Amino acid sequence: MICTVRDEHIRKLIMEDISMTWKCTLDDGTVVWGDYERPGVPESPWVRLQEFCKENGRCVAKAQVIVMGAPEEVVFEDENGLDGFFIARGFSKDIDMVTGDGPSYQHMTFGLLEDSLERVDVKKYSWPECEFEDFSQKRKATQENLSFMIWRDGETKKQSEQVQVTLNG
């Protein structure tokens, strides 16, 4: 089950819980929301979207980051579909060694496999700064990061021998 409407859960996630999320537009125009912590749904929204795309021959054409107090920002976009794409969410906290308290941070990391098939273009958005980090990383394509990706249907980067060797060892 993917979330295709900005419902009360999404509103609460963004406006009350002050949580960062994503919105993806699929190649058929369907808009999917990252509905983290939805009651009764144990899987992450990314895993559900990954399964939905695989089962229905869909792929992500546009990915946006959503956070309260900041405009929606397009991270990656390709009208033909992003081929080899992932999103990961993370949290961190600075801890004061005396009080045990400190500020919390949220991060949304987006990755897109480059056409060379050797590196992943990684962009990281941070809260409370509400901006992308100043640098963009190029990470080596690994079995782990390739396994989190959504692939375009048909002749894709995933079918290449180089990606298959990395994925399957």
PLY file of the C-alpha trace (Angstrom):
ply
format ascii 1.0
element vertex 169
property float x
property float y
property float z
element edge 168
property int vertex1
property int vertex2
end_header
0.00 0.00 0.00
1.44 3.33 -1.07
0.12 6.69 0.10
-1.21 8.69 -2.85
-2.97 11.54 -1.01
-1.83 14.22 1.38
-4.12 12.97 4.12
-4.36 13.74 7.83
-1.41 11.45 8.61
0.86 13.33 6.17
-0.36 16.69 7.50
0.38 15.62 11.08
3.76 14.18 10.12
4.86 17.47 8.56
3.01 20.10 10.59
2.79 18.64 14.10
5.58 16.09 14.34
7.84 18.45 12.37
9.17 15.49 10.47
10.85 15.60 7.10
9.48 13.43 4.31
9.45 13.05 0.54
7.02 13.18 -2.34
7.65 11.23 -5.54
5.84 11.54 -8.84
5.82 8.31 -10.79
6.22 8.03 -14.55
2.42 7.71 -14.91
1.77 10.92 -12.92
0.82 9.21 -9.64
2.02 11.20 -6.62
3.31 9.12 -3.70
3.96 10.48 -0.20
6.53 9.18 2.28
4.07 8.29 5.05
6.51 7.31 7.80
5.11 5.91 11.07
1.65 5.29 9.62
-0.28 3.27 12.22
-0.77 -0.35 11.24
1.79 -0.23 8.42
5.08 -1.79 9.55
7.11 -1.34 6.36
8.81 1.92 5.49
7.18 3.94 2.71
10.34 3.53 0.62
10.14 -0.27 0.78
6.45 -0.14 -0.13
7.15 2.21 -3.05
10.01 0.01 -4.22
7.71 -3.05 -4.20
4.86 -1.15 -5.89
7.11 0.05 -8.71
8.54 -3.43 -9.27
5.12 -5.10 -9.29
3.49 -2.47 -11.53
6.30 -1.57 -13.94
6.48 2.00 -12.63
9.41 4.21 -11.70
9.97 7.56 -10.04
10.13 10.50 -12.45
10.49 13.27 -9.86
11.58 13.27 -6.22
10.98 16.15 -3.83
11.86 16.79 -0.20
9.07 18.09 2.07
9.61 19.85 5.39
7.55 22.39 7.32
8.68 25.97 6.83
10.52 25.37 3.58
9.39 25.19 -0.04
9.13 21.77 -1.65
12.40 21.19 -3.45
12.94 18.95 -6.45
15.97 16.75 -5.86
16.08 14.67 -9.05
13.80 14.68 -12.08
13.70 12.85 -15.40
10.49 12.67 -17.43
11.53 9.20 -18.65
12.01 8.00 -15.08
14.92 7.96 -12.67
16.90 4.78 -13.29
18.69 3.56 -10.17
17.29 5.88 -7.50
16.93 5.71 -3.71
15.89 7.73 -0.66
17.04 7.17 2.92
16.00 9.03 6.06
18.12 9.52 9.15
18.28 11.27 12.48
21.10 12.47 14.69
21.53 14.38 17.92
24.33 16.37 19.49
24.61 15.27 23.11
25.91 17.53 25.87
28.06 15.26 28.04
26.91 17.03 31.23
23.17 17.43 30.67
22.59 14.64 28.15
20.54 17.09 26.12
21.18 18.68 22.76
19.72 19.62 19.41
18.22 17.02 17.08
18.73 16.85 13.34
16.91 15.11 10.50
18.45 14.13 7.19
16.97 12.94 3.92
19.48 11.40 1.53
18.70 10.97 -2.17
20.86 8.97 -4.56
20.89 8.44 -8.32
23.19 6.00 -10.11
25.25 7.86 -12.69
25.27 6.76 -16.32
28.84 5.50 -15.82
27.33 2.89 -13.42
30.33 3.33 -11.13
29.14 6.08 -8.81
25.97 7.28 -7.12
25.22 11.02 -7.09
24.16 11.67 -3.48
22.37 14.76 -2.19
21.62 15.24 1.49
18.95 17.61 2.84
19.14 18.60 6.51
16.73 19.97 9.11
16.61 22.35 10.98
18.76 24.09 8.36
16.12 23.30 5.69
18.69 23.12 2.94
20.86 20.76 1.00
24.36 20.31 2.32
26.85 22.48 0.45
28.48 19.56 -1.26
27.19 16.76 -3.38
28.89 13.43 -2.91
29.78 10.82 -5.46
29.78 7.43 -3.77
30.98 4.17 -5.22
28.14 1.91 -6.35
27.94 -0.97 -3.86
25.72 -3.99 -3.41
24.06 -2.26 -0.46
23.20 1.05 -2.12
22.16 -0.62 -5.40
19.79 -2.95 -3.51
17.81 0.05 -2.17
17.19 1.48 -5.63
14.12 1.69 -7.80
14.88 0.94 -11.44
13.20 1.99 -14.65
11.29 -0.85 -16.31
12.68 -2.49 -19.44
16.22 -1.84 -20.66
17.74 -0.17 -17.65
20.98 0.35 -15.84
20.07 -2.66 -13.69
20.39 -5.01 -16.68
24.00 -4.01 -17.31
26.64 -6.61 -16.56
28.52 -4.16 -14.35
25.49 -3.53 -12.09
24.57 -7.22 -12.01
28.08 -8.17 -10.88
27.93 -5.54 -8.11
24.42 -6.58 -7.03
25.03 -10.32 -7.08
28.68 -10.47 -6.06
0 1
1 2
2 3
3 4
4 5
5 6
6 7
7 8
8 9
9 10
10 11
11 12
12 13
13 14
14 15
15 16
16 17
17 18
18 19
19 20
20 21
21 22
22 23
23 24
24 25
25 26
26 27
27 28
28 29
29 30
30 31
31 32
32 33
33 34
34 35
35 36
36 37
37 38
38 39
39 40
40 41
41 42
42 43
43 44
44 45
45 46
46 47
47 48
48 49
49 50
50 51
51 52
52 53
53 54
54 55
55 56
56 57
57 58
58 59
59 60
60 61
61 62
62 63
63 64
64 65
65 66
66 67
67 68
68 69
69 70
70 71
71 72
72 73
73 74
74 75
75 76
76 77
77 78
78 79
79 80
80 81
81 82
82 83
83 84
84 85
85 86
86 87
87 88
88 89
89 90
90 91
91 92
92 93
93 94
94 95
95 96
96 97
97 98
98 99
99 100
100 101
101 102
102 103
103 104
104 105
105 106
106 107
107 108
108 109
109 110
110 111
111 112
112 113
113 114
114 115
115 116
116 117
117 118
118 119
119 120
120 121
121 122
122 123
123 124
124 125
125 126
126 127
127 128
128 129
129 130
130 131
131 132
132 133
133 134
134 135
135 136
136 137
137 138
138 139
139 140
140 141
141 142
142 143
143 144
144 145
145 146
146 147
147 148
148 149
149 150
150 151
151 152
152 153
153 154
154 155
155 156
156 157
157 158
158 159
159 160
160 161
161 162
162 163
163 164
164 165
165 166
166 167
167 168
